[in-house]
Amino acid sequence: MQKAKIKKLCLDWGADLFGVADINSIKDEFLISDSAKKKIKRAICLGASVSKAVLDEIQDSPTKIYFHHYRALNNFLDQLALRLSNFIQNEGFYALSIPASQIVDWQKQSAHLSHKKIGYLAGLGWIGRNNLLVNDKLGSQFRLVTILTDMDLEADKPTQKDCGDCQLCIEVCPVNSIKQNKEDFDHLKCFEKLKEFQKQHIVDQYICGICVKACKG
């Protein structure tokens, strides 16, 4: 009942995706305090879809509209997470919201945690060839945020689905970093291209959007 109530609240507030992950096996990886790690049992993962009209503007590089939309989505998700965290806290539980997009170490490209991994454990999709979370309805066209809590919510199960025969992201990647096997994804090539886009002053953050546009689920 508690989970259903929280899910309804989040969807009413504008979330497009909702899932709960059991994070006991991975919480030691999180870059948060030890005291927080001892408290948390679950992670609530929320998703918001990317505008298809904004993605349509992308051809062979990200656009300034996409960059603005990307930041606006992250801000929206952070506000959702804040609202949910306050609700959970007022119910007498612990809640720690993790920013939708905040890098802790730029050299290592590491964050407090992987929203992608949380989303996978929360049953919101699978890790695709493009190294992104892929949802069966939204593809990779969404952003995520996470709230860590000690609420003993029923956890969702990871999906067994995968990309199947779809290779659209492989076809559009400008640096061929996406391979047939997701394990062969070339992180370095991808990151070098992101840095190139930034140096060209197209965007002020390491984002691309080309494979996101291609991945429609």
C-alpha positions as semicolon CSV with decimal commas, in nm:
position;residue;x (nm);y (nm);z (nm)
1;M;0,000;0,000;0,000
2;Q;0,281;0,240;0,091
3;K;0,459;0,178;-0,238
4;A;0,140;0,224;-0,441
5;K;0,072;0,553;-0,264
6;I;0,422;0,684;-0,333
7;K;0,409;0,572;-0,695
8;K;0,077;0,751;-0,750
9;L;0,217;1,069;-0,594
10;C;0,523;1,062;-0,820
11;L;0,321;1,000;-1,136
12;D;0,078;1,277;-1,037
13;W;0,375;1,510;-0,988
14;G;0,492;1,441;-1,343
15;A;0,725;1,141;-1,331
16;D;0,703;0,910;-1,634
17;L;0,887;0,617;-1,476
18;F;0,884;0,477;-1,121
19;G;1,066;0,180;-0,977
20;V;1,211;0,053;-0,649
21;A;1,549;-0,119;-0,628
22;D;1,698;-0,338;-0,357
23;I;2,041;-0,179;-0,322
24;N;2,185;-0,380;-0,032
25;S;2,431;-0,560;-0,260
26;I;2,569;-0,242;-0,422
27;K;2,537;0,035;-0,165
28;D;2,903;0,004;-0,063
29;E;2,986;0,144;-0,410
30;F;2,798;0,468;-0,340
31;L;3,000;0,783;-0,271
32;I;2,801;0,879;0,038
33;S;2,875;0,868;0,411
34;D;2,909;0,538;0,596
35;S;2,627;0,639;0,829
36;A;2,395;0,682;0,529
37;K;2,499;0,344;0,387
38;K;2,404;0,175;0,715
39;K;2,053;0,323;0,703
40;I;1,942;0,271;0,346
41;K;1,760;-0,038;0,217
42;R;1,595;0,075;-0,103
43;A;1,638;0,322;-0,387
44;I;1,340;0,483;-0,553
45;C;1,420;0,562;-0,916
46;L;1,218;0,823;-1,106
47;G;1,235;0,897;-1,477
48;A;1,121;1,185;-1,697
49;S;1,099;1,155;-2,075
50;V;1,300;1,368;-2,316
51;S;1,104;1,581;-2,563
52;K;1,082;1,410;-2,903
53;A;1,062;1,751;-3,071
54;V;1,390;1,855;-2,908
55;L;1,557;1,529;-3,015
56;D;1,434;1,582;-3,371
57;E;1,657;1,889;-3,388
58;I;1,969;1,675;-3,340
59;Q;2,146;1,570;-3,660
60;D;2,520;1,500;-3,631
61;S;2,579;1,689;-3,305
62;P;2,390;1,806;-2,997
63;T;2,207;2,138;-3,014
64;K;2,183;2,429;-2,775
65;I;1,811;2,355;-2,740
66;Y;1,895;1,998;-2,638
67;F;2,152;2,125;-2,388
68;H;1,895;2,360;-2,231
69;H;1,631;2,085;-2,227
70;Y;1,879;1,842;-2,072
71;R;1,946;2,083;-1,785
72;A;1,576;2,165;-1,746
73;L;1,492;1,793;-1,719
74;N;1,763;1,741;-1,457
75;N;1,629;2,036;-1,258
76;F;1,274;1,899;-1,285
77;L;1,389;1,558;-1,160
78;D;1,582;1,716;-0,873
79;Q;1,267;1,903;-0,771
80;L;1,068;1,578;-0,788
81;A;1,328;1,404;-0,573
82;L;1,323;1,690;-0,320
83;R;0,945;1,675;-0,300
84;L;0,945;1,299;-0,253
85;S;1,228;1,312;0,001
86;N;1,034;1,566;0,208
87;F;0,724;1,346;0,192
88;I;0,917;1,037;0,306
89;Q;1,088;1,231;0,585
90;N;0,753;1,365;0,707
91;E;0,633;1,005;0,721
92;G;0,914;0,936;0,968
93;F;1,168;0,770;0,740
94;Y;1,515;0,851;0,611
95;A;1,544;0,992;0,259
96;L;1,853;1,109;0,068
97;S;1,801;1,242;-0,283
98;I;2,093;1,204;-0,525
99;P;2,118;1,476;-0,795
100;A;2,013;1,375;-1,145
101;S;2,341;1,498;-1,288
102;Q;2,632;1,577;-1,059
103;I;2,988;1,459;-1,122
104;V;3,202;1,403;-0,813
105;D;3,529;1,335;-0,999
106;W;3,558;1,478;-1,352
107;Q;3,875;1,286;-1,434
108;K;3,716;0,953;-1,347
109;Q;3,369;1,067;-1,459
110;S;3,228;0,929;-1,134
111;A;2,910;1,032;-0,951
112;H;2,760;0,952;-0,611
113;L;2,603;0,647;-0,772
114;S;2,492;0,515;-1,108
115;H;2,128;0,607;-1,178
116;K;2,153;0,370;-1,472
117;K;2,238;0,076;-1,247
118;I;1,964;0,172;-1,001
119;G;1,716;0,197;-1,287
120;Y;1,814;-0,149;-1,407
121;L;1,770;-0,300;-1,059
122;A;1,436;-0,117;-1,029
123;G;1,308;-0,292;-1,341
124;L;1,291;0,021;-1,556
125;G;1,493;-0,123;-1,843
126;W;1,808;-0,300;-1,955
127;I;2,159;-0,180;-2,034
128;G;2,166;-0,140;-2,410
129;R;2,439;-0,149;-2,672
130;N;2,460;0,230;-2,636
131;N;2,569;0,188;-2,272
132;L;2,246;0,357;-2,161
133;L;1,939;0,225;-1,983
134;V;1,676;0,125;-2,240
135;N;1,308;0,120;-2,148
136;D;1,070;-0,088;-2,360
137;K;0,839;0,213;-2,414
138;L;1,071;0,514;-2,402
139;G;1,392;0,364;-2,536
140;S;1,679;0,572;-2,395
141;Q;1,481;0,894;-2,426
142;F;1,456;0,976;-2,056
143;R;1,655;1,103;-1,758
144;L;1,671;0,955;-1,408
145;V;1,701;1,059;-1,044
146;T;1,736;0,848;-0,728
147;I;1,612;0,873;-0,370
148;L;1,777;0,648;-0,111
149;T;1,562;0,545;0,184
150;D;1,522;0,310;0,479
151;M;1,158;0,243;0,389
152;D;1,110;-0,131;0,346
153;L;0,934;-0,102;0,012
154;E;0,876;-0,404;-0,210
155;A;1,157;-0,403;-0,465
156;D;1,095;-0,444;-0,837
157;K;1,284;-0,705;-1,038
158;P;1,529;-0,641;-1,325
159;T;1,388;-0,713;-1,669
160;Q;1,514;-0,998;-1,883
161;K;1,462;-0,804;-2,206
162;D;1,742;-0,677;-2,428
163;C;1,798;-0,486;-2,753
164;G;1,727;-0,790;-2,967
165;D;1,810;-0,728;-3,333
166;C;1,793;-0,348;-3,311
167;Q;2,115;-0,177;-3,418
168;L;1,996;0,180;-3,474
169;C;2,241;0,326;-3,221
170;I;2,532;0,145;-3,390
171;E;2,436;0,298;-3,724
172;V;2,427;0,659;-3,600
173;C;2,722;0,675;-3,359
174;P;2,969;0,928;-3,511
175;V;3,277;0,756;-3,366
176;N;3,172;0,389;-3,383
177;S;3,196;0,348;-3,007
178;I;2,881;0,132;-2,999
179;K;2,935;-0,234;-3,085
180;Q;2,723;-0,543;-3,136
181;N;2,807;-0,665;-2,786
182;K;2,732;-0,408;-2,516
183;E;3,041;-0,519;-2,325
184;D;3,256;-0,386;-2,611
185;F;3,127;-0,029;-2,584
186;D;3,424;0,207;-2,633
187;H;3,396;0,453;-2,344
188;L;3,711;0,643;-2,443
189;K;3,599;0,711;-2,801
190;C;3,261;0,828;-2,676
191;F;3,412;1,059;-2,414
192;E;3,659;1,209;-2,661
193;K;3,368;1,297;-2,889
194;L;3,182;1,459;-2,601
195;K;3,488;1,670;-2,523
196;E;3,505;1,770;-2,890
197;F;3,145;1,893;-2,884
198;Q;3,224;2,097;-2,574
199;K;3,540;2,248;-2,726
200;Q;3,333;2,354;-3,026
201;H;3,111;2,546;-2,779
202;I;2,805;2,360;-2,903
203;V;2,724;2,258;-2,546
204;D;2,884;2,334;-2,210
205;Q;2,857;1,982;-2,072
206;Y;2,967;1,638;-2,185
207;I;2,649;1,536;-2,369
208;C;2,567;1,417;-2,719
209;G;2,211;1,289;-2,775
210;I;2,267;1,122;-3,113
211;C;2,216;0,765;-2,992
212;V;1,943;0,881;-2,754
213;K;1,747;1,012;-3,052
214;A;1,791;0,678;-3,234
215;C;1,685;0,464;-2,938
216;K;1,304;0,474;-2,927
217;G;1,234;0,146;-2,752
